[in-house]
Amino acid sequence: MIKLLDQLRAQRLADRHQQQRNQLIRREAAIGGELFGPVPKRGSRTFFNLNHSTWIWHEEWIAKDGQRRIATTRYEIRPAECSKLRWTQLSIYRRPRGA
């Protein structure tokens, strides 16, 4: 019984640490998103370190044509190179038929 309680406490502690880490990453991402200026209204921007060699830039905004746009850029930093991978997406909402 004591062993089970110890395992439950250890799991709760690990869960709490993971939640704190996730909150810290989200806060750092929000701060990073403001590094290059204010975030536009009706938009969001995050910039954060995923691991020791990967940085992520994620941005969402409403374009002048009224469509929601999404762009994600992943930077892989290595001693001899830096690679950049970029994804963009146009998000279109379509009402379900019959709605």
N, CA, C and O atoms as a Tinker XYZ file with bonds, in Angstrom:
   396  protein
     1  N      0.815000   -1.191000    0.000000    73     2
     2  CA     0.000000    0.000000    0.000000    64     1     3
     3  C      0.866000    1.267000    0.000000    63     2     4     5
     4  O      0.585000    2.222000   -0.723000    81     3
     5  N      1.911000    1.258000    0.812000    73     3     6
     6  CA     2.817000    2.409000    0.888000    64     5     7
     7  C      3.499000    2.616000   -0.463000    63     6     8     9
     8  O      3.668000    3.749000   -0.915000    81     7
     9  N      3.887000    1.521000   -1.100000    73     7    10
    10  CA     4.545000    1.623000   -2.401000    64     9    11
    11  C      3.613000    2.254000   -3.436000    63    10    12    13
    12  O      4.053000    3.072000   -4.243000    81    11
    13  N      2.359000    1.889000   -3.419000    73    11    14
    14  CA     1.374000    2.454000   -4.338000    64    13    15
    15  C      1.205000    3.954000   -4.097000    63    14    16    17
    16  O      1.142000    4.737000   -5.046000    81    15
    17  N      1.131000    4.350000   -2.826000    73    15    18
    18  CA     1.016000    5.774000   -2.504000    64    17    19
    19  C      2.247000    6.551000   -2.962000    63    18    20    21
    20  O      2.133000    7.664000   -3.477000    81    19
    21  N      3.416000    5.960000   -2.771000    73    19    22
    22  CA     4.651000    6.608000   -3.234000    64    21    23
    23  C      4.651000    6.770000   -4.750000    63    22    24    25
    24  O      5.092000    7.796000   -5.269000    81    23
    25  N      4.160000    5.764000   -5.454000    73    23    26
    26  CA     4.086000    5.849000   -6.916000    64    25    27
    27  C      3.115000    6.935000   -7.354000    63    26    28    29
    28  O      3.396000    7.677000   -8.296000    81    27
    29  N      1.968000    7.034000   -6.674000    73    27    30
    30  CA     0.989000    8.068000   -7.001000    64    29    31
    31  C      1.551000    9.464000   -6.749000    63    30    32    33
    32  O      1.355000   10.371000   -7.559000    81    31
    33  N      2.251000    9.637000   -5.623000    73    31    34
    34  CA     2.871000   10.930000   -5.328000    64    33    35
    35  C      3.922000   11.283000   -6.374000    63    34    36    37
    36  O      4.001000   12.423000   -6.832000    81    35
    37  N      4.719000   10.304000   -6.742000    73    35    38
    38  CA     5.757000   10.543000   -7.750000    64    37    39
    39  C      5.131000   10.927000   -9.087000    63    38    40    41
    40  O      5.636000   11.816000   -9.774000    81    39
    41  N      4.044000   10.271000   -9.460000    73    39    42
    42  CA     3.375000   10.586000  -10.719000    64    41    43
    43  C      2.767000   11.986000  -10.680000    63    42    44    45
    44  O      2.861000   12.731000  -11.655000    81    43
    45  N      2.143000   12.345000   -9.555000    73    43    46
    46  CA     1.573000   13.689000   -9.418000    64    45    47
    47  C      2.656000   14.754000   -9.504000    63    46    48    49
    48  O      2.452000   15.797000  -10.126000    81    47
    49  N      3.798000   14.503000   -8.891000    73    47    50
    50  CA     4.915000   15.435000   -8.947000    64    49    51
    51  C      5.427000   15.574000  -10.386000    63    50    52    53
    52  O      5.688000   16.683000  -10.851000    81    51
    53  N      5.568000   14.453000  -11.080000    73    51    54
    54  CA     6.008000   14.486000  -12.479000    64    53    55
    55  C      5.000000   15.229000  -13.349000    63    54    56    57
    56  O      5.389000   16.003000  -14.223000    81    55
    57  N      3.706000   15.000000  -13.117000    73    55    58
    58  CA     2.664000   15.710000  -13.871000    64    57    59
    59  C      2.733000   17.213000  -13.616000    63    58    60    61
    60  O      2.622000   18.012000  -14.546000    81    59
    61  N      2.916000   17.591000  -12.360000    73    59    62
    62  CA     3.000000   19.013000  -12.014000    64    61    63
    63  C      4.220000   19.660000  -12.670000    63    62    64    65
    64  O      4.134000   20.782000  -13.167000    81    63
    65  N      5.346000   18.961000  -12.674000    73    63    66
    66  CA     6.546000   19.493000  -13.324000    64    65    67
    67  C      6.314000   19.661000  -14.830000    63    66    68    69
    68  O      6.745000   20.655000  -15.414000    81    67
    69  N      5.643000   18.704000  -15.454000    73    67    70
    70  CA     5.363000   18.801000  -16.885000    64    69    71
    71  C      4.422000   19.975000  -17.171000    63    70    72    73
    72  O      4.620000   20.698000  -18.148000    81    71
    73  N      3.412000   20.169000  -16.338000    73    71    74
    74  CA     2.500000   21.307000  -16.501000    64    73    75
    75  C      3.244000   22.632000  -16.364000    63    74    76    77
    76  O      3.009000   23.561000  -17.137000    81    75
    77  N      4.135000   22.718000  -15.388000    73    75    78
    78  CA     4.919000   23.932000  -15.203000    64    77    79
    79  C      5.826000   24.184000  -16.401000    63    78    80    81
    80  O      5.975000   25.321000  -16.848000    81    79
    81  N      6.425000   23.127000  -16.913000    73    79    82
    82  CA     7.294000   23.257000  -18.094000    64    81    83
    83  C      6.485000   23.737000  -19.295000    63    82    84    85
    84  O      6.930000   24.620000  -20.029000    81    83
    85  N      5.309000   23.167000  -19.499000    73    83    86
    86  CA     4.453000   23.577000  -20.614000    64    85    87
    87  C      4.027000   25.037000  -20.477000    63    86    88    89
    88  O      4.008000   25.771000  -21.466000    81    87
    89  N      3.687000   25.464000  -19.262000    73    87    90
    90  CA     3.310000   26.861000  -19.032000    64    89    91
    91  C      4.487000   27.790000  -19.329000    63    90    92    93
    92  O      4.311000   28.854000  -19.924000    81    91
    93  N      5.673000   27.387000  -18.917000    73    91    94
    94  CA     6.867000   28.196000  -19.165000    64    93    95
    95  C      7.137000   28.313000  -20.668000    63    94    96    97
    96  O      7.461000   29.397000  -21.154000    81    95
    97  N      7.008000   27.218000  -21.400000    73    95    98
    98  CA     7.220000   27.245000  -22.850000    64    97    99
    99  C      6.197000   28.167000  -23.506000    63    98   100   101
   100  O      6.551000   28.955000  -24.382000    81    99
   101  N      4.926000   28.076000  -23.090000    73    99   102
   102  CA     3.893000   28.959000  -23.670000    64   101   103
   103  C      4.200000   30.430000  -23.382000    63   102   104   105
   104  O      4.028000   31.280000  -24.256000    81   103
   105  N      4.648000   30.733000  -22.177000    73   103   106
   106  CA     4.968000   32.127000  -21.812000    64   105   107
   107  C      6.185000   32.616000  -22.603000    63   106   108   109
   108  O      6.183000   33.735000  -23.116000    81   107
   109  N      7.211000   31.787000  -22.701000    73   107   110
   110  CA     8.386000   32.157000  -23.490000    64   109   111
   111  C      8.014000   32.365000  -24.953000    63   110   112   113
   112  O      8.535000   33.269000  -25.606000    81   111
   113  N      7.113000   31.529000  -25.469000    73   111   114
   114  CA     6.683000   31.648000  -26.861000    64   113   115
   115  C      5.952000   32.966000  -27.096000    63   114   116   117
   116  O      6.139000   33.611000  -28.128000    81   115
   117  N      5.120000   33.361000  -26.136000    73   115   118
   118  CA     4.402000   34.635000  -26.271000    64   117   119
   119  C      5.380000   35.810000  -26.236000    63   118   120   121
   120  O      5.250000   36.746000  -27.025000    81   119
   121  N      6.341000   35.767000  -25.343000    73   119   122
   122  CA     7.352000   36.824000  -25.276000    64   121   123
   123  C      8.169000   36.836000  -26.574000    63   122   124   125
   124  O      8.427000   37.899000  -27.139000    81   123
   125  N      8.567000   35.668000  -27.034000    73   123   126
   126  CA     9.328000   35.572000  -28.277000    64   125   127
   127  C      8.566000   36.112000  -29.468000    63   126   128   129
   128  O      9.162000   36.676000  -30.385000    81   127
   129  N      7.253000   35.946000  -29.463000    73   127   130
   130  CA     6.428000   36.443000  -30.558000    64   129   131
   131  C      6.404000   37.952000  -30.659000    63   130   132   133
   132  O      6.053000   38.499000  -31.705000    81   131
   133  N      6.772000   38.637000  -29.580000    73   131   134
   134  CA     6.792000   40.093000  -29.576000    64   133   135
   135  C      8.185000   40.669000  -29.826000    63   134   136   137
   136  O      8.360000   41.888000  -29.812000    81   135
   137  N      9.171000   39.811000  -30.053000    73   135   138
   138  CA    10.545000   40.278000  -30.257000    64   137   139
   139  C     10.677000   41.247000  -31.431000    63   138   140   141
   140  O     11.441000   42.209000  -31.358000    81   139
   141  N      9.950000   41.003000  -32.493000    73   139   142
   142  CA    10.101000   41.796000  -33.706000    64   141   143
   143  C      8.945000   42.764000  -33.907000    63   142   144   145
   144  O      8.627000   43.135000  -35.037000    81   143
   145  N      8.323000   43.168000  -32.816000    73   143   146
   146  CA     7.245000   44.141000  -32.894000    64   145   147
   147  C      5.957000   43.595000  -32.317000    63   146   148   149
   148  O      5.848000   42.412000  -31.997000    81   147
   149  N      4.983000   44.484000  -32.190000    73   147   150
   150  CA     3.705000   44.055000  -31.603000    64   149   151
   151  C      2.975000   43.064000  -32.498000    63   150   152   153
   152  O      3.103000   43.096000  -33.722000    81   151
   153  N      2.220000   42.197000  -31.875000    73   151   154
   154  CA     1.413000   41.215000  -32.598000    64   153   155
   155  C      0.190000   41.943000  -33.172000    63   154   156   157
   156  O     -0.497000   42.657000  -32.441000    81   155
   157  N     -0.088000   41.769000  -34.466000    73   155   158
   158  CA    -1.241000   42.448000  -35.062000    64   157   159
   159  C     -2.553000   42.032000  -34.398000    63   158   160   161
   160  O     -2.687000   40.917000  -33.895000    81   159
   161  N     -3.523000   42.961000  -34.410000    73   159   162
   162  CA    -4.845000   42.620000  -33.905000    64   161   163
   163  C     -5.403000   41.476000  -34.733000    63   162   164   165
   164  O     -5.100000   41.354000  -35.920000    81   163
   165  N     -6.216000   40.643000  -34.109000    73   163   166
   166  CA    -6.820000   39.474000  -34.758000    64   165   167
   167  C     -5.757000   38.497000  -35.260000    63   166   168   169
   168  O     -5.963000   37.792000  -36.247000    81   167
   169  N     -4.631000   38.467000  -34.572000    73   167   170
   170  CA    -3.567000   37.549000  -34.963000    64   169   171
   171  C     -2.835000   37.034000  -33.743000    63   170   172   173
   172  O     -3.054000   37.501000  -32.625000    81   171
   173  N     -1.968000   36.073000  -33.968000    73   171   174
   174  CA    -1.130000   35.553000  -32.890000    64   173   175
   175  C      0.228000   35.191000  -33.469000    63   174   176   177
   176  O      0.359000   34.892000  -34.656000    81   175
   177  N      1.229000   35.226000  -32.610000    73   175   178
   178  CA     2.584000   34.918000  -33.042000    64   177   179
   179  C      3.340000   34.326000  -31.858000    63   178   180   181
   180  O      3.274000   34.855000  -30.748000    81   179
   181  N      4.052000   33.235000  -32.090000    73   179   182
   182  CA     4.897000   32.644000  -31.054000    64   181   183
   183  C      6.253000   32.316000  -31.652000    63   182   184   185
   184  O      6.367000   32.018000  -32.841000    81   183
   185  N      7.272000   32.372000  -30.820000    73   183   186
   186  CA     8.630000   32.027000  -31.222000    64   185   187
   187  C      9.268000   31.362000  -30.016000    63   186   188   189
   188  O      9.382000   31.976000  -28.955000    81   187
   189  N      9.685000   30.110000  -30.169000    73   187   190
   190  CA    10.183000   29.391000  -29.005000    64   189   191
   191  C     11.200000   28.327000  -29.395000    63   190   192   193
   192  O     11.296000   27.914000  -30.551000    81   191
   193  N     11.947000   27.903000  -28.394000    73   191   194
   194  CA    12.961000   26.870000  -28.527000    64   193   195
   195  C     12.326000   25.527000  -28.212000    63   194   196   197
   196  O     11.864000   25.301000  -27.094000    81   195
   197  N     12.302000   24.629000  -29.203000    73   195   198
   198  CA    11.695000   23.316000  -29.021000    64   197   199
   199  C     12.648000   22.351000  -28.326000    63   198   200   201
   200  O     12.246000   21.587000  -27.448000    81   199
   201  N     13.907000   22.396000  -28.727000    73   199   202
   202  CA    14.945000   21.587000  -28.085000    64   201   203
   203  C     16.293000   22.265000  -28.308000    63   202   204   205
   204  O     16.325000   23.421000  -28.731000    81   203
   205  N     17.384000   21.597000  -28.041000    73   203   206
   206  CA    18.698000   22.251000  -28.082000    64   205   207
   207  C     19.083000   22.780000  -29.462000    63   206   208   209
   208  O     19.985000   23.613000  -29.554000    81   207
   209  N     18.433000   22.327000  -30.542000    73   207   210
   210  CA    18.830000   22.786000  -31.875000    64   209   211
   211  C     17.662000   23.248000  -32.743000    63   210   212   213
   212  O     17.853000   23.519000  -33.928000    81   211
   213  N     16.465000   23.342000  -32.183000    73   211   214
   214  CA    15.289000   23.662000  -32.992000    64   213   215
   215  C     14.528000   24.852000  -32.417000    63   214   216   217
   216  O     14.212000   24.890000  -31.228000    81   215
   217  N     14.237000   25.832000  -33.292000    73   215   218
   218  CA    13.428000   26.993000  -32.942000    64   217   219
   219  C     12.201000   26.994000  -33.845000    63   218   220   221
   220  O     12.291000   26.634000  -35.018000    81   219
   221  N     11.058000   27.397000  -33.303000    73   219   222
   222  CA     9.800000   27.432000  -34.050000    64   221   223
   223  C      9.230000   28.850000  -34.037000    63   222   224   225
   224  O      9.148000   29.488000  -32.988000    81   223
   225  N      8.839000   29.333000  -35.217000    73   223   226
   226  CA     8.126000   30.603000  -35.375000    64   225   227
   227  C      6.754000   30.245000  -35.929000    63   226   228   229
   228  O      6.660000   29.655000  -37.006000    81   227
   229  N      5.688000   30.591000  -35.212000    73   227   230
   230  CA     4.321000   30.286000  -35.656000    64   229   231
   231  C      3.514000   31.568000  -35.634000    63   230   232   233
   232  O      3.521000   32.307000  -34.649000    81   231
   233  N      2.813000   31.827000  -36.740000    73   231   234
   234  CA     2.046000   33.064000  -36.841000    64   233   235
   235  C      0.695000   32.791000  -37.498000    63   234   236   237
   236  O      0.601000   32.014000  -38.448000    81   235
   237  N     -0.341000   33.433000  -36.983000    73   235   238
   238  CA    -1.688000   33.359000  -37.555000    64   237   239
   239  C     -2.212000   34.778000  -37.666000    63   238   240   241
   240  O     -1.999000   35.596000  -36.772000    81   239
   241  N     -2.903000   35.075000  -38.770000    73   239   242
   242  CA    -3.445000   36.411000  -38.973000    64   241   243
   243  C     -4.600000   36.365000  -39.954000    63   242   244   245
   244  O     -4.802000   35.373000  -40.655000    81   243
   245  N     -5.347000   37.444000  -39.991000    73   243   246
   246  CA    -6.427000   37.609000  -40.957000    64   245   247
   247  C     -5.885000   38.510000  -42.066000    63   246   248   249
   248  O     -5.510000   39.655000  -41.814000    81   247
   249  N     -5.846000   37.997000  -43.271000    73   247   250
   250  CA    -5.313000   38.750000  -44.407000    64   249   251
   251  C     -6.304000   39.826000  -44.847000    63   250   252   253
   252  O     -7.452000   39.852000  -44.405000    81   251
   253  N     -5.839000   40.705000  -45.721000    73   251   254
   254  CA    -6.693000   41.796000  -46.210000    64   253   255
   255  C     -7.937000   41.282000  -46.916000    63   254   256   257
   256  O     -8.960000   41.966000  -46.944000    81   255
   257  N     -7.862000   40.074000  -47.490000    73   255   258
   258  CA    -9.034000   39.510000  -48.162000    64   257   259
   259  C    -10.001000   38.829000  -47.184000    63   258   260   261
   260  O    -10.998000   38.240000  -47.603000    81   259
   261  N     -9.700000   38.911000  -45.875000    73   259   262
   262  CA   -10.580000   38.358000  -44.856000    64   261   263
   263  C    -10.323000   36.901000  -44.524000    63   262   264   265
   264  O    -10.973000   36.349000  -43.636000    81   263
   265  N     -9.394000   36.272000  -45.213000    73   263   266
   266  CA    -9.094000   34.858000  -44.959000    64   265   267
   267  C     -8.070000   34.708000  -43.833000    63   266   268   269
   268  O     -7.166000   35.532000  -43.692000    81   267
   269  N     -8.216000   33.674000  -43.055000    73   267   270
   270  CA    -7.269000   33.369000  -41.980000    64   269   271
   271  C     -6.042000   32.699000  -42.595000    63   270   272   273
   272  O     -6.171000   31.757000  -43.376000    81   271
   273  N     -4.872000   33.179000  -42.247000    73   271   274
   274  CA    -3.613000   32.629000  -42.753000    64   273   275
   275  C     -2.792000   32.091000  -41.582000    63   274   276   277
   276  O     -2.838000   32.620000  -40.471000    81   275
   277  N     -2.045000   31.032000  -41.859000    73   275   278
   278  CA    -1.199000   30.390000  -40.853000    64   277   279
   279  C      0.161000   30.125000  -41.481000    63   278   280   281
   280  O      0.244000   29.628000  -42.604000    81   279
   281  N      1.225000   30.456000  -40.758000    73   279   282
   282  CA     2.575000   30.162000  -41.232000    64   281   283
   283  C      3.405000   29.634000  -40.060000    63   282   284   285
   284  O      3.378000   30.190000  -38.962000    81   283
   285  N      4.127000   28.570000  -40.311000    73   283   286
   286  CA     5.026000   28.007000  -39.315000    64   285   287
   287  C      6.395000   27.826000  -39.949000    63   286   288   289
   288  O      6.520000   27.266000  -41.038000    81   287
   289  N      7.412000   28.305000  -39.260000    73   287   290
   290  CA     8.785000   28.166000  -39.733000    64   289   291
   291  C      9.583000   27.439000  -38.664000    63   290   292   293
   292  O      9.537000   27.791000  -37.486000    81   291
   293  N     10.309000   26.428000  -39.092000    73   291   294
   294  CA    11.144000   25.642000  -38.178000    64   293   295
   295  C     12.602000   25.879000  -38.559000    63   294   296   297
   296  O     12.990000   25.686000  -39.711000    81   295
   297  N     13.404000   26.298000  -37.586000    73   295   298
   298  CA    14.833000   26.533000  -37.792000    64   297   299
   299  C     15.614000   25.440000  -37.083000    63   298   300   301
   300  O     15.475000   25.243000  -35.876000    81   299
   301  N     16.429000   24.737000  -37.840000    73   299   302
   302  CA    17.316000   23.710000  -37.274000    64   301   303
   303  C     18.724000   24.294000  -37.245000    63   302   304   305
   304  O     19.303000   24.577000  -38.294000    81   303
   305  N     19.270000   24.475000  -36.053000    73   303   306
   306  CA    20.578000   25.098000  -35.880000    64   305   307
   307  C     21.608000   24.005000  -35.594000    63   306   308   309
   308  O     21.492000   23.254000  -34.626000    81   307
   309  N     22.606000   23.939000  -36.456000    73   307   310
   310  CA    23.702000   22.973000  -36.281000    64   309   311
   311  C     25.020000   23.725000  -36.367000    63   310   312   313
   312  O     25.049000   24.844000  -36.881000    81   311
   313  N     26.108000   23.149000  -35.882000    73   311   314
   314  CA    27.384000   23.871000  -35.905000    64   313   315
   315  C     27.795000   24.369000  -37.302000    63   314   316   317
   316  O     28.361000   25.455000  -37.427000    81   315
   317  N     27.518000   23.593000  -38.333000    73   315   318
   318  CA    27.972000   23.966000  -39.675000    64   317   319
   319  C     26.882000   24.573000  -40.547000    63   318   320   321
   320  O     27.169000   25.029000  -41.654000    81   319
   321  N     25.626000   24.590000  -40.069000    73   319   322
   322  CA    24.553000   25.090000  -40.927000    64   321   323
   323  C     23.312000   25.468000  -40.128000    63   322   324   325
   324  O     23.162000   25.116000  -38.958000    81   323
   325  N     22.444000   26.186000  -40.795000    73   323   326
   326  CA    21.133000   26.522000  -40.252000    64   325   327
   327  C     20.128000   26.262000  -41.362000    63   326   328   329
   328  O     20.213000   26.875000  -42.427000    81   327
   329  N     19.184000   25.369000  -41.135000    73   327   330
   330  CA    18.181000   25.099000  -42.162000    64   329   331
   331  C     16.842000   25.683000  -41.730000    63   330   332   333
   332  O     16.516000   25.747000  -40.544000    81   331
   333  N     16.081000   26.103000  -42.732000    73   331   334
   334  CA    14.787000   26.749000  -42.496000    64   333   335
   335  C     13.723000   26.003000  -43.280000    63   334   336   337
   336  O     13.830000   25.858000  -44.498000    81   335
   337  N     12.698000   25.531000  -42.590000    73   335   338
   338  CA    11.570000   24.863000  -43.227000    64   337   339
   339  C     10.331000   25.700000  -42.939000    63   338   340   341
   340  O     10.063000   26.036000  -41.786000    81   339
   341  N      9.580000   26.036000  -43.971000    73   339   342
   342  CA     8.422000   26.908000  -43.786000    64   341   343
   343  C      7.176000   26.268000  -44.374000    63   342   344   345
   344  O      7.189000   25.755000  -45.493000    81   343
   345  N      6.085000   26.309000  -43.587000    73   343   346
   346  CA     4.787000   25.827000  -44.031000    64   345   347
   347  C      3.817000   26.993000  -43.963000    63   346   348   349
   348  O      3.817000   27.742000  -42.987000    81   347
   349  N      3.004000   27.153000  -44.971000    73   347   350
   350  CA     1.941000   28.159000  -44.926000    64   349   351
   351  C      0.625000   27.479000  -45.246000    63   350   352   353
   352  O      0.581000   26.450000  -45.920000    81   351
   353  N     -0.426000   28.066000  -44.757000    73   351   354
   354  CA    -1.737000   27.452000  -44.924000    64   353   355
   355  C     -2.792000   28.544000  -44.980000    63   354   356   357
   356  O     -2.743000   29.521000  -44.233000    81   355
   357  N     -3.726000   28.363000  -45.862000    73   355   358
   358  CA    -4.908000   29.213000  -45.924000    64   357   359
   359  C     -6.024000   28.424000  -45.263000    63   358   360   361
   360  O     -6.353000   27.319000  -45.695000    81   359
   361  N     -6.594000   28.979000  -44.237000    73   359   362
   362  CA    -7.643000   28.288000  -43.499000    64   361   363
   363  C     -8.992000   28.821000  -43.960000    63   362   364   365
   364  O     -9.305000   29.993000  -43.751000    81   363
   365  N     -9.781000   27.971000  -44.579000    73   363   366
   366  CA   -11.099000   28.373000  -45.072000    64   365   367
   367  C    -12.156000   27.600000  -44.316000    63   366   368   369
   368  O    -12.136000   26.371000  -44.261000    81   367
   369  N    -13.073000   28.342000  -43.739000    73   367   370
   370  CA   -14.176000   27.708000  -43.027000    64   369   371
   371  C    -15.348000   27.567000  -43.997000    63   370   372   373
   372  O    -15.789000   28.540000  -44.609000    81   371
   373  N    -15.828000   26.367000  -44.119000    73   371   374
   374  CA   -17.013000   26.129000  -44.954000    64   373   375
   375  C    -18.111000   25.593000  -44.051000    63   374   376   377
   376  O    -17.897000   24.670000  -43.265000    81   375
   377  N    -19.263000   26.175000  -44.176000    73   375   378
   378  CA   -20.427000   25.743000  -43.408000    64   377   379
   379  C    -20.852000   24.357000  -43.882000    63   378   380   381
   380  O    -20.930000   24.126000  -45.089000    81   379
   381  N    -21.128000   23.429000  -42.965000    73   379   382
   382  CA   -21.584000   22.100000  -43.376000    64   381   383
   383  C    -22.888000   22.198000  -44.163000    63   382   384   385
   384  O    -23.715000   23.073000  -43.907000    81   383
   385  N    -23.060000   21.299000  -45.115000    73   383   386
   386  CA   -24.297000   21.286000  -45.915000    64   385   387
   387  C    -25.497000   21.092000  -45.013000    63   386   388   389
   388  O    -25.471000   20.292000  -44.078000    81   387
   389  N    -26.541000   21.833000  -45.307000    73   387   390
   390  CA   -27.767000   21.710000  -44.544000    64   389   391
   391  C    -27.779000   22.542000  -43.269000    63   390   392   393
   392  O    -28.773000   22.550000  -42.545000    81   391
   393  N    -26.679000   23.242000  -42.989000    73   391   394
   394  CA   -26.621000   24.043000  -41.750000    64   393   395
   395  C    -27.102000   25.444000  -41.996000    63   394   396
   396  O    -27.126000   26.260000  -41.074000    81   395
